[in-house]
Amino acid sequence: MHKVVKEDSRNGYTTYFFNGENSYMSLPLLHSDDFTFITWIQPFDLVNKNMSIAGIPSRFWFRTTPMRTLQLTQPGLVDNNTAICDMDSYGWSQVAMVVSKHSTRVYFNGVVVDSFKVKSPKNKIIDSHRFIIGKDSWKDHFHGKMRGIELYDRALNDDEVKQQYRPMVSSFPYVDNLVAVFPYFHYQGGFYDGRKMEQSSLRKEKDSLRGDYILFDKSSSYAKIDPLKVDREITASMWISPQRDEKKYDALVSVGHAFAFRVNPRGALLFTIPQIRDFASKRNLIKNNEWQHVAFSFKEGVGGKIYYNGIVVKTFEWEAYKDVPKYLEIGSSAWNDSYIGAIDDLLIWNRLLTSNEIKKVYRQSASTLESTFYVGSTRPRYIFALIVLLMFLGIIKVRKVQKDSIATLDNEQCERYNEQLLMVVRENLKNTSFTVNDFARDVGVSRTRLYQMTHDCFQVSPKVFIRNLRLDRAALLLETTDEPIYNILFDVGFESRASFNKSFKGRFLATPSEYRMQKRSC
């Protein structure tokens, strides 16, 4: 390795930092025409320049481009570009290339994105069997991090590449650029690296859903980190259970006089840039005495996003920014706002997490809320024997109580849930494998609760709710575009023409072709 910094992270993975100037690795390549290269990348200068991931001198180079494509370049011959990939600066993605004698397959996050024929070089040079990582012949050095670097002396098939992707992505805790965790009970509250923070009037409490959490029970309750190790980007994620006074603002997180993340008296999430503007979500979003997940991401001079239970509820842009001293306050702000309620799993990153990353952070924590029993250290020793005994003695009675205890949702509750239900399905219209289980997971509720929500608010089951939204979107495309019907059915998540026609006619009493003709003749 040449000027590559090796970092051993808390999650057990070794990460390698490439400085973008003179860092690279050189590995011996086995004398074989077939091989496979797989790595995870976190590119820092993705949109600014071409960056070489790896390659073999005089044969080819595997690179990223500012257009967010992966490129297989053969010096003096051809540049092969894949379709645009969903890569993010500072986000982790898995890339792979499988090289055989006559072709190369390129993968992104476990899926083939393109295949190219590789021409033989006219002249083989002495170092053609050295495998270089992090630079190429044009000094397009890689700037960022890599982990999980693997080199095989054979061509892996599609399933084998996918198997390398799945277990690693599912085990990634989001510890990269994580600068603060609260509460951090191993250190009695403090930074991610263990340094303590200033705190006042906080109580450690415990419940059966969240386990240990921190209660802010006075107007003087707060925690403070000074200085905060963020540059121009920040993401915050937390679970809250507020006890709101509807006449005042509640301060969740603030950074000096730079900005504050709050709840306004109308129950909306609020991102405040002092003397500039308040960016607010819809009203009546935040509920009292109920655990819910909130988050925001913000880049100075650009803007940010506000999230509720893993879903974007507000996107805002703002170029102006006042550069001021930064310190993090939890439960208070520079404007004497306070917070009364519970906070758990507050995480602060000095980078922008993507919407998918925020959703995964929410899902990983939300899964614990589906448990009926205890979490973590609060779990009793003989819980499984107790469960069996309860099931044996009272299973019929328990089922009856559960059935009778489900109250019908009223109009106010339906109004609160409608936007989230619609947003989750609309984000997955093209996903043909989107199931009711996926729907419940993305909303953050059980299947039983999801059925109640769609039944009481829309008078249909979750499955029919998904299908109706697909068909409504198809009807709009048929009416307003000239797209072929075959393309439209795939755009809304159907896999066959027969199934699409049958479902469409059942909803609109006409085939897709007849429906388009009727609308065009009006």
C-alpha positions in Angstrom: 0.0 0.0 0.0 1.2 3.5 -0.8 -0.1 6.3 1.5 -3.4 4.4 2.1 -4.6 4.9 5.6 -6.0 1.8 7.3 -8.8 2.3 9.7 -10.3 -0.4 12.0 -13.9 0.7 12.8 -16.1 -0.4 15.7 -18.3 -2.6 13.4 -15.3 -4.9 12.8 -14.7 -3.9 9.1 -11.4 -2.6 8.0 -11.7 0.6 6.0 -9.0 2.1 3.7 -8.8 5.8 3.0 -7.5 7.1 -0.3 -6.5 10.7 -0.4 -7.2 11.4 -4.1 -3.6 12.5 -4.8 -1.1 9.7 -4.4 -2.8 6.8 -2.5 -3.0 3.4 -4.2 -2.6 -0.4 -3.7 -0.7 -2.8 -5.9 -1.6 -6.5 -5.8 -0.3 -9.5 -7.7 -2.9 -10.9 -10.1 -2.9 -14.6 -10.7 -2.1 -15.6 -14.2 -5.7 -16.2 -15.3 -8.0 -14.5 -17.9 -10.9 -14.9 -15.5 -11.2 -13.1 -12.2 -13.7 -11.1 -10.0 -13.1 -7.9 -8.1 -15.6 -6.7 -5.5 -15.4 -3.7 -3.1 -17.5 -1.2 -1.2 -16.8 2.4 -2.0 -17.5 5.8 -0.3 -16.5 8.4 -2.9 -15.9 11.9 -1.8 -15.4 13.7 -5.1 -18.0 11.8 -7.1 -19.4 14.7 -9.1 -16.1 16.6 -9.6 -13.9 14.2 -11.6 -13.3 10.7 -12.9 -11.9 8.4 -10.2 -10.3 5.1 -10.7 -11.4 2.2 -8.5 -9.1 -0.4 -9.9 -7.6 -1.9 -13.0 -4.7 -3.6 -14.8 -2.2 -1.3 -16.6 -2.5 -1.4 -20.4 -5.5 -3.6 -20.2 -8.4 -1.7 -18.6 -9.5 0.6 -15.8 -12.7 0.5 -13.7 -13.8 4.0 -12.7 -16.6 6.3 -11.5 -17.6 9.4 -13.5 -19.2 12.7 -12.6 -22.3 11.5 -14.4 -22.7 8.8 -11.6 -21.9 6.0 -14.1 -19.4 3.2 -13.8 -16.9 3.2 -16.6 -14.7 0.4 -18.0 -11.9 2.1 -19.9 -9.6 0.3 -22.3 -6.6 2.6 -23.0 -6.4 3.5 -26.7 -9.5 1.5 -27.5 -12.9 2.5 -26.0 -14.7 3.9 -22.9 -17.7 1.8 -21.9 -20.2 3.5 -19.6 -23.0 1.9 -17.6 -26.4 3.4 -17.0 -26.5 6.0 -14.2 -26.2 4.4 -10.8 -27.7 5.6 -7.6 -24.4 6.6 -6.1 -24.0 9.3 -3.5 -21.0 11.3 -2.3 -20.2 10.0 1.2 -22.7 7.1 0.8 -21.6 3.5 0.7 -22.2 1.4 -2.5 -20.9 -2.0 -3.6 -19.3 -2.2 -7.0 -18.0 -5.3 -8.8 -16.6 -6.5 -12.1 -16.5 -10.1 -13.3 -13.9 -10.5 -16.0 -13.8 -13.5 -18.3 -11.8 -14.1 -21.5 -14.1 -12.2 -23.8 -16.4 -10.1 -21.7 -16.8 -8.2 -18.4 -19.9 -7.8 -16.3 -20.3 -4.7 -14.1 -22.4 -4.9 -10.9 -23.8 -2.2 -8.6 -25.2 -3.2 -5.2 -25.4 -6.8 -6.2 -27.2 -6.3 -9.6 -25.7 -6.5 -13.1 -25.9 -3.0 -14.7 -24.0 -3.7 -17.9 -21.8 -6.2 -19.8 -19.0 -5.3 -22.2 -16.8 -7.1 -24.7 -13.2 -6.7 -23.8 -10.7 -6.3 -26.6 -7.2 -7.8 -26.2 -4.5 -5.2 -25.9 -2.1 -4.9 -28.9 1.0 -5.0 -26.6 1.3 -6.7 -23.3 3.7 -5.0 -20.9 5.6 -6.4 -18.0 3.2 -5.1 -15.3 0.0 -6.3 -16.9 -0.5 -8.8 -14.2 -0.3 -6.3 -11.4 -3.8 -5.3 -10.1 -3.8 -1.6 -9.1 -6.5 -0.2 -6.7 -7.1 3.6 -6.3 -5.4 5.1 -9.4 -5.0 4.6 -13.2 -2.6 5.7 -16.0 -4.1 9.2 -16.1 -3.6 9.9 -12.4 -7.4 9.9 -11.8 -6.8 8.9 -8.2 -9.7 7.7 -6.0 -10.7 10.1 -3.2 -12.7 8.4 -0.5 -12.9 5.1 1.4 -13.1 1.4 0.4 -13.9 -1.6 2.5 -14.6 -5.3 1.8 -12.0 -5.5 -1.0 -12.1 -9.0 -2.5 -10.2 -10.4 -5.5 -11.1 -13.9 -6.8 -9.1 -15.9 -9.4 -12.3 -17.0 -11.2 -15.5 -15.4 -12.7 -18.2 -15.5 -10.1 -21.8 -16.0 -11.3 -24.7 -13.5 -10.6 -25.9 -15.4 -7.5 -22.4 -15.5 -6.0 -22.0 -11.8 -6.4 -25.4 -11.1 -4.9 -24.5 -13.4 -2.0 -21.4 -11.2 -1.3 -23.7 -8.1 -1.2 -26.6 -9.2 1.0 -24.9 -10.2 4.3 -22.6 -7.2 4.3 -25.2 -4.5 3.6 -27.5 -5.9 6.3 -24.7 -5.8 8.9 -23.6 -2.2 8.2 -24.3 -0.1 11.3 -24.1 3.5 10.2 -21.0 4.4 12.1 -19.1 6.2 9.4 -18.8 10.0 10.2 -20.9 9.4 13.4 -19.7 12.1 15.8 -22.2 11.8 18.7 -24.6 9.4 20.3 -27.1 10.2 23.1 -27.7 8.7 25.5 -24.4 6.7 25.5 -24.9 4.7 28.7 -21.5 3.0 28.7 -20.0 6.5 29.4 -22.9 8.0 31.4 -23.9 10.2 28.4 -21.4 11.7 26.0 -19.7 11.7 22.6 -19.6 8.6 20.4 -15.9 8.3 21.3 -16.7 8.5 25.1 -15.9 12.1 26.0 -18.6 13.5 28.3 -21.0 16.3 27.5 -22.5 18.9 29.7 -25.9 18.0 30.9 -28.5 19.2 33.5 -31.7 17.9 35.1 -31.9 14.7 33.0 -33.3 11.4 34.3 -32.5 7.9 33.1 -35.8 5.9 32.7 -36.8 2.5 31.3 -39.8 1.1 29.5 -40.8 -2.1 27.8 -40.6 -0.6 24.3 -37.4 1.4 24.2 -35.5 -0.1 27.2 -33.3 2.7 28.7 -33.9 6.3 27.6 -33.5 9.9 28.8 -36.4 11.9 30.2 -36.3 15.7 30.0 -38.8 16.6 32.7 -38.0 20.2 33.5 -37.7 23.4 31.5 -34.1 23.5 32.7 -33.3 20.0 31.3 -30.7 20.0 28.5 -27.5 18.4 27.2 -24.8 20.3 25.4 -21.7 19.4 23.2 -19.1 22.1 22.6 -17.5 22.2 20.1 -19.6 20.0 17.7 -17.4 18.2 15.2 -19.4 19.0 12.0 -18.2 21.0 9.0 -20.8 22.0 6.5 -23.0 19.0 6.6 -25.1 17.4 9.4 -27.6 14.6 9.8 -29.5 13.9 13.1 -31.8 11.0 13.9 -33.7 10.4 17.1 -36.7 8.7 18.8 -39.0 11.0 20.8 -42.0 10.7 23.0 -43.0 14.3 23.8 -45.3 15.7 26.5 -46.2 18.8 24.6 -47.6 22.1 25.8 -49.6 23.2 22.7 -48.8 26.8 23.5 -45.1 26.7 23.1 -42.3 25.5 20.8 -40.3 22.4 21.8 -36.6 22.4 21.0 -35.3 18.9 20.0 -31.8 19.8 18.6 -30.1 23.1 17.9 -26.7 24.1 16.7 -25.7 27.4 18.3 -27.3 30.4 16.6 -27.0 28.5 13.2 -30.3 26.5 13.2 -32.8 24.6 15.3 -34.9 21.5 14.9 -38.2 22.0 16.8 -41.8 21.1 17.1 -44.2 24.1 16.8 -47.4 24.6 18.8 -49.4 23.0 15.9 -47.6 19.8 16.0 -45.4 20.3 12.9 -41.7 19.6 12.7 -39.8 22.8 12.1 -36.3 23.6 10.8 -35.5 27.2 11.8 -32.7 29.3 10.3 -32.7 32.4 12.5 -33.7 35.7 10.8 -34.2 33.9 7.6 -37.1 31.4 7.6 -38.9 28.5 9.3 -39.4 25.4 7.1 -42.3 23.3 8.5 -43.9 19.9 7.8 -47.7 19.5 7.8 -49.5 20.2 11.1 -50.6 17.6 13.7 -47.7 15.3 12.8 -46.2 14.9 16.3 -48.3 13.0 18.8 -48.0 13.2 22.6 -46.8 10.3 24.8 -46.0 8.1 21.8 -42.7 6.9 20.5 -42.0 8.3 16.9 -38.9 8.7 14.8 -37.8 12.1 13.5 -34.7 13.1 11.6 -33.2 15.9 9.5 -30.3 16.4 7.1 -28.9 19.8 6.3 -26.1 21.2 4.1 -25.0 24.8 4.7 -25.8 27.0 1.8 -27.9 24.3 0.0 -30.8 23.1 2.2 -32.1 19.9 3.6 -34.8 17.4 4.4 -37.1 16.6 7.4 -38.1 13.0 8.0 -40.9 11.4 10.1 -40.9 7.6 10.7 -38.4 7.2 7.8 -40.4 9.2 5.3 -39.4 12.7 3.9 -42.1 15.1 5.0 -40.4 18.3 3.9 -37.7 19.3 1.5 -36.3 22.8 1.5 -33.6 24.8 -0.3 -31.8 27.9 1.0 -28.6 29.3 -0.3 -28.0 32.1 2.2 -26.3 31.1 5.5 -24.9 32.9 8.4 -21.6 31.4 9.6 -21.7 31.4 13.4 -20.0 29.4 16.3 -21.4 25.9 16.6 -22.3 23.9 19.6 -25.0 21.2 19.9 -27.8 21.6 22.3 -30.3 18.8 23.0 -33.7 19.7 24.5 -33.0 23.4 24.4 -32.0 26.2 22.0 -30.4 29.7 22.0 -33.9 31.2 22.0 -34.8 29.6 25.4 -37.0 26.9 23.9 -37.1 23.8 26.0 -38.4 20.2 25.6 -40.4 18.1 28.0 -40.5 14.4 27.1 -38.3 11.4 26.3 -35.4 11.1 23.8 -33.7 7.9 22.8 -31.1 6.9 20.2 -30.1 10.4 19.1 -27.4 10.0 16.5 -25.4 12.9 14.9 -23.3 12.5 11.7 -21.1 15.1 10.1 -22.3 14.0 6.6 -25.5 13.9 4.7 -27.2 10.5 5.0 -29.3 9.6 1.9 -33.1 9.0 2.2 -32.5 5.3 1.9 -30.0 5.4 4.8 -32.4 7.3 7.0 -35.1 4.8 6.2 -32.8 1.9 7.1 -31.8 3.6 10.4 -35.5 4.0 11.2 -36.4 0.4 10.3 -33.5 -1.1 12.4 -34.9 0.7 15.4 -38.6 0.4 14.6 -38.4 -3.4 14.5 -37.9 -3.3 18.3 -41.3 -1.5 18.7 -43.1 -4.5 17.2 -42.1 -6.6 20.2 -44.9 -7.3 22.8 -42.4 -8.1 25.5 -39.1 -6.7 26.8 -36.1 -5.3 25.0 -32.4 -5.5 25.8 -31.4 -5.7 29.5 -34.9 -5.5 30.7 -35.8 -9.0 29.5 -36.6 -11.5 32.3 -34.6 -14.8 32.5 -37.5 -17.2 31.9 -39.5 -15.2 29.3 -39.8 -18.0 26.8 -41.3 -20.4 29.4 -43.6 -17.7 30.5 -44.8 -17.1 26.9 -45.5 -20.8 26.4 -47.4 -20.9 29.7 -49.5 -17.9 28.8 -50.3 -19.2 25.4 -51.4 -22.6 26.9 -53.6 -21.1 29.5 -55.1 -18.1 27.8 -54.6 -18.1 24.0 -58.4 -18.1 23.2 -59.0 -15.3 25.6 -56.0 -13.3 24.4 -57.2 -13.6 20.8 -60.7 -12.4 21.7 -59.3 -9.4 23.6 -57.0 -8.5 20.7 -59.9 -8.6 18.2 -62.3 -6.7 20.4 -59.7 -4.1 21.4 -59.1 -2.7 17.9 -61.0 0.6 17.8 -62.1 2.1 14.5 -59.9 5.0 13.4 -61.7 8.4 13.3 -61.4 11.1 10.5 -58.7 13.0 12.4 -56.5 9.8 12.7 -57.1 8.9 9.1 -56.0 12.4 8.0 -52.8 11.9 9.9 -52.0 8.6 8.3 -53.2 9.2 4.7 -50.2 11.1 3.5 -47.7 8.5 4.9 -49.6 5.5 3.4 -49.9 7.2 0.0 -46.2 8.3 0.0 -44.9 4.8 0.8 -46.8 3.2 -2.0 -46.1 5.9 -4.6 -42.4 5.5 -3.9 -42.6 1.8 -4.7 -45.0 1.9 -7.8 -42.3 0.5 -10.1 -41.2 -2.2 -7.6 -42.9 -5.3 -8.8 -41.8 -7.2 -5.7 -43.4 -4.7 -3.2 -45.5 -6.7 -0.9 -47.9 -6.1 2.0 -45.0 -7.1 4.4 -42.8 -4.4 2.8 -45.7 -1.9 3.0 -46.1 -2.5 6.8 -42.3 -2.4 7.4 -41.9 1.0 5.5 -44.9 2.5 7.4 -43.4 1.1 10.7 -46.4 -0.9 11.9 -47.5 -4.5 12.0 -49.6 -6.2 9.3 -52.7 -6.1 11.6 -52.3 -2.4 12.2 -51.7 -1.7 8.5 -54.9 -3.6 7.6 -56.9 -1.5 10.1 -55.4 1.7 8.7 -56.3 1.0 5.0 -59.7 -0.6 5.9 -60.9 2.2 8.2 -59.5 5.1 6.1 -59.9 3.7 2.5 -62.3 0.8 3.0 -59.9 -1.7 1.3 -57.3 -4.2 2.3 -53.5 -3.2 2.0 -53.2 -5.4 -1.1 -56.1 -3.7 -2.9 -54.8 -0.3 -1.7 -51.5 -0.9 -3.5 -53.2 -2.2 -6.6 -55.6 0.7 -6.8 -52.8 3.2 -6.6 -50.9 1.4 -9.4 -54.0 1.4 -11.6 -54.8 5.1 -10.9 -51.3 6.0 -11.9 -51.7 3.9 -15.1 -54.9 5.7 -15.9 -53.3 9.0 -15.6 -50.4 8.0 -17.9 -52.9 6.6 -20.5 -54.8 9.8 -20.5 -51.9 12.3 -20.5 -49.1 10.6 -22.4 -48.5 8.6 -25.6 -46.4 6.0 -23.9 -47.1 2.5 -25.2 -49.3 0.4 -22.9 -46.6 -2.2 -22.5 -44.3 0.4 -21.0 -46.9 1.8 -18.7 -47.8 -1.5 -17.2 -44.1 -2.0 -16.1 -43.9 1.6 -14.9 -46.7 1.0 -12.4 -45.4 -2.4 -11.2 -47.3 -5.0 -13.2 -45.4 -7.9 -14.8 -47.8 -9.2 -17.4 -50.2 -7.7 -19.9 -53.0 -10.1 -19.0 -52.9 -9.3 -15.3 -52.7 -5.6 -16.0 -55.7 -5.7 -18.5 -57.8 -7.8 -16.1 -57.1 -5.5 -13.1 -57.6 -2.3 -15.1 -60.9 -3.4 -16.5 -62.1 -4.4 -13.0 -61.5 -0.9 -11.8 -62.4 1.3 -14.8 -64.8 -1.0 -16.7 -62.7 -0.7 -19.8 -59.5 -2.1 -21.1 -56.5 0.2 -21.2 -56.9 0.7 -24.9 -60.6 1.5 -24.6 -59.9 3.8 -21.7 -57.3 5.8 -23.7 -59.7 6.1 -26.7 -62.6 7.3 -24.5 -60.5 10.0 -22.8 -59.0 11.2 -26.1 -62.4 11.5 -27.7 -63.8 13.7 -24.9 
